[in-house]
Amino acid sequence: MALPKIECPSCGADKGLKGKRQGNREGDVVNVTCGSCGHEFVHDPWECAKCGGRLDAVRRPLLQKARGTQQSIIGYNVLKVCPVCDPEIEIESSAT
């Protein structure tokens, strides 16, 4: 799943955007100002760019071969997945 492209809803510019996060955690909404037209809008990184629904966090294990064919989990990668637009990805293993 590719990262969604952020662009100004007013003029469509994707360069010259400046933002300030509301809150102190990664994943909080961001107030964005367009450098081209001066339009201000809110970007929510947990909102699906296609349908506007709420994204779920799915943990995928990072595997490494330890000995021979034995694999060990060395960490997890968290993916943002839309349950509507990406139904083939298992949402049951969501991180909370």
C-alpha positions as CSV (number, residue, x, y, z in Angstrom):
1,M,0.0,0.0,0.0
2,A,1.5,3.3,-1.1
3,L,1.5,6.4,1.1
4,P,-1.3,8.8,0.1
5,K,-0.3,11.9,-1.7
6,I,-1.2,15.1,0.3
7,E,-2.3,18.0,-1.9
8,C,-4.2,21.2,-1.3
9,P,-8.0,20.7,-1.8
10,S,-8.3,24.3,-3.1
11,C,-5.6,24.5,-5.8
12,G,-4.2,20.9,-6.0
13,A,-0.6,21.9,-5.2
14,D,1.5,19.2,-3.6
15,K,4.6,21.2,-3.0
16,G,5.1,24.1,-0.6
17,L,2.7,22.7,2.0
18,K,3.6,23.5,5.6
19,G,2.0,21.8,8.6
20,K,1.8,21.9,12.4
21,R,0.7,18.9,14.4
22,Q,-2.1,19.2,16.9
23,G,-1.0,17.1,19.9
24,N,2.3,15.5,20.6
25,R,1.9,12.0,19.2
26,E,2.7,10.6,15.8
27,G,-0.5,10.2,13.9
28,D,-2.3,13.2,15.3
29,V,-4.1,15.5,12.8
30,V,-2.0,18.2,11.1
31,N,-3.1,21.8,10.3
32,V,-1.7,22.4,6.8
33,T,-1.2,25.7,5.0
34,C,-0.7,25.8,1.2
35,G,2.3,27.9,0.1
36,S,0.7,28.5,-3.3
37,C,-2.8,29.8,-2.5
38,G,-2.7,30.2,1.3
39,H,-5.6,27.8,1.9
40,E,-5.6,26.2,5.4
41,F,-6.9,22.6,5.9
42,V,-6.7,19.7,8.3
43,H,-4.9,16.5,7.3
44,D,-5.7,13.3,9.3
45,P,-3.1,10.6,8.7
46,W,-5.6,7.9,9.9
47,E,-8.2,8.8,7.3
48,C,-8.4,6.8,4.0
49,A,-7.6,9.0,1.0
50,K,-9.9,7.0,-1.2
51,C,-13.1,6.6,0.8
52,G,-12.6,8.9,3.9
53,G,-13.0,6.0,6.3
54,R,-10.9,5.3,9.4
55,L,-7.7,3.3,8.9
56,D,-6.8,0.3,11.1
57,A,-3.2,-0.5,12.3
58,V,-2.2,-4.0,11.3
59,R,1.0,-5.6,12.7
60,R,3.1,-7.7,10.3
61,P,6.0,-9.6,11.7
62,L,9.5,-9.0,10.3
63,L,11.2,-12.4,9.9
64,Q,14.8,-13.4,9.7
65,K,16.3,-16.9,9.2
66,A,18.0,-17.9,12.3
67,R,19.3,-21.4,11.5
68,G,18.7,-23.3,8.3
69,T,15.0,-22.9,7.5
70,Q,14.0,-21.8,11.0
71,Q,12.6,-18.2,11.1
72,S,12.6,-15.8,14.0
73,I,10.4,-12.7,14.5
74,I,12.8,-9.8,14.9
75,G,10.2,-7.0,15.1
76,Y,6.9,-5.8,13.7
77,N,6.0,-3.4,10.9
78,V,2.7,-1.5,11.4
79,L,0.6,-0.9,8.2
80,K,-2.3,1.5,7.9
81,V,-5.0,-0.4,6.2
82,C,-8.6,0.6,5.2
83,P,-11.1,-2.1,5.9
84,V,-13.2,-1.0,2.9
85,C,-10.6,-0.3,0.2
86,D,-8.1,-3.1,1.3
87,P,-10.4,-6.0,2.3
88,E,-7.9,-8.7,1.3
89,I,-5.5,-7.7,4.2
90,E,-6.3,-9.3,7.5
91,I,-7.7,-6.7,9.9
92,E,-8.2,-9.3,12.7
93,S,-4.5,-9.0,13.7
94,S,-4.9,-5.2,14.3
95,A,-2.7,-3.6,16.9
96,T,-4.4,-1.6,19.7
